[in-house]
Amino acid sequence: MLKFLKSPPVLAITAIFLVQAGMLYSTVRTEVIPGARSLAEFPKQIGDARFLSEGVIDPEQLDMLKADDILSRNYFSAKANLPEYLFVAAFRSQRNGKAPHSPKNCLPGSGWTPLVSDKLPIDIGAGRSIEVNRYIVAHGDERSLVLYWYQSRERVVADEFKAKFYVMVDAVKLNRTDTALVKVVIPIVNKDETHALEAAKDFVRSFFDPLKTFLPA
């Protein structure tokens, strides 16, 4: 019986019920909506990566995302000699059906097929480490590395269910439900996955602390 209660499906259902209960409880109070700097002001030079262009998001995708603020940028790393894409969808509140959409659910619809899916620790300096989702995806002969995670204040979470659980915790304790989805995409050139991964880690290290100043504390 105890083994059944610890099974992933049961834990997932429990997490959903807890989130719903927490959100229901929090609706009796006026939610705290924290302010934050506009992502449009995010630096165009981060580490050795320089700005190339703003990413294009069509109106249909924007309407589906329902994010309060979005950063979609193409950079280029001179060190890695690779383009680097950074996407941030910031949500000041997750009430009224607004919530981050998992990138893994969008990949098949955009023609990309996941080849590798796991979680990866990244050293971000000063003795700190975060865990992120890692995907290697294919579109015809093209290969790309995708990293993504959910970020709220000092918290970085890879797992979607844990992220929803923490939303409930924040709703009850802090009366706020803000979060952000952060995604990095780097092409894999000449099948060199190691080079793409090291470039991605360097990119994350370079923007992690600056990005924190654009998310509610």
Backbone hydrogen bonds, N-H to C=O, Kabsch-Sander energy under -0.5 kcal/mol:
donor,donor_aa,acceptor,acceptor_aa,energy
5,L,1,M,-2.0
6,K,2,L,-1.1
7,S,4,F,-1.6
11,L,7,S,-2.5
12,A,8,P,-2.6
13,I,9,P,-2.4
14,T,10,V,-2.6
15,A,11,L,-2.4
16,I,12,A,-2.2
17,F,13,I,-2.4
18,L,14,T,-2.4
19,V,15,A,-2.5
20,Q,16,I,-2.6
21,A,17,F,-2.7
22,G,18,L,-2.8
23,M,19,V,-2.8
24,L,20,Q,-2.4
25,Y,21,A,-2.4
26,S,22,G,-2.3
27,T,23,M,-1.1
28,V,25,Y,-1.2
29,R,26,S,-1.6
31,E,29,R,-0.5
32,V,175,N,-3.2
33,I,31,E,-0.6
41,E,38,S,-1.8
42,F,39,L,-1.8
46,I,49,A,-2.4
49,A,46,I,-2.2
50,R,48,D,-0.5
50,R,76,F,-2.2
51,F,44,K,-2.0
52,L,74,N,-3.3
53,S,74,N,-1.5
55,G,72,S,-3.7
57,I,55,G,-0.5
61,Q,58,D,-0.5
62,L,58,D,-2.1
63,D,59,P,-2.4
64,M,60,E,-1.7
65,L,61,Q,-2.7
66,K,62,L,-2.3
68,D,90,A,-1.9
69,D,90,A,-1.5
71,L,88,V,-2.8
73,R,86,L,-2.6
74,N,53,S,-3.1
75,Y,73,R,-0.5
75,Y,84,E,-3.5
76,F,50,R,-1.9
77,S,82,L,-2.9
78,A,48,D,-1.1
78,A,76,F,-0.6
81,N,77,S,-1.6
82,L,77,S,-1.2
84,E,75,Y,-2.5
85,Y,185,V,-2.5
86,L,73,R,-2.6
87,F,183,K,-2.9
88,V,71,L,-2.6
89,A,181,L,-2.3
90,A,69,D,-3.1
90,A,88,V,-0.6
91,F,179,T,-3.2
92,R,90,A,-0.5
98,K,95,R,-1.3
105,N,102,S,-1.6
106,C,102,S,-0.6
106,C,103,P,-0.9
107,L,103,P,-1.4
110,S,106,C,-1.3
110,S,107,L,-0.7
111,G,108,P,-1.5
112,W,107,L,-2.3
113,T,138,A,-2.9
115,L,136,I,-3.7
116,V,136,I,-1.6
118,D,134,R,-2.3
120,L,132,V,-3.0
122,I,130,I,-3.0
124,I,122,I,-0.6
124,I,128,R,-1.9
125,G,128,R,-0.7
128,R,125,G,-1.6
130,I,122,I,-2.3
132,V,120,L,-2.7
133,N,148,Y,-2.7
134,R,118,D,-3.4
135,Y,146,V,-2.8
136,I,116,V,-1.9
137,V,135,Y,-0.5
137,V,144,S,-2.5
138,A,113,T,-2.3
139,H,142,E,-1.9
142,E,139,H,-1.9
144,S,137,V,-2.1
145,L,186,I,-3.3
146,V,135,Y,-3.3
147,L,184,V,-2.5
148,Y,133,N,-1.6
149,W,182,V,-2.1
150,Y,157,V,-3.0
151,Q,180,A,-3.0
152,S,155,R,-2.4
153,R,216,P,-0.6
155,R,152,S,-3.0
157,V,150,Y,-3.0
163,A,159,D,-2.1
164,K,160,E,-2.1
165,F,161,F,-2.2
166,Y,162,K,-2.5
167,V,163,A,-1.4
168,M,164,K,-1.7
169,V,165,F,-2.1
170,D,166,Y,-2.8
171,A,167,V,-2.4
172,V,168,M,-2.1
173,K,169,V,-3.0
174,L,170,D,-2.2
175,N,170,D,-1.0
176,R,170,D,-1.1
177,T,92,R,-0.5
179,T,91,F,-2.0
180,A,151,Q,-1.2
181,L,89,A,-2.4
182,V,149,W,-2.8
182,V,180,A,-0.5
183,K,87,F,-3.0
184,V,147,L,-2.9
185,V,85,Y,-2.0
186,I,145,L,-2.4
188,I,143,R,-2.9
189,V,187,P,-0.8
191,K,188,I,-0.5
192,D,189,V,-1.9
193,E,191,K,-1.5
196,A,192,D,-1.7
197,L,193,E,-2.4
198,E,194,T,-2.5
199,A,195,H,-2.2
200,A,196,A,-2.3
201,K,197,L,-2.5
202,D,198,E,-2.2
203,F,199,A,-2.3
204,V,200,A,-2.7
205,R,201,K,-2.5
206,S,202,D,-2.0
207,F,203,F,-1.7
208,F,204,V,-2.0
209,D,205,R,-0.5
211,L,207,F,-2.7
212,K,208,F,-1.4
213,T,209,D,-0.9
213,T,210,P,-0.8
214,F,211,L,-2.1
215,L,212,K,-1.1
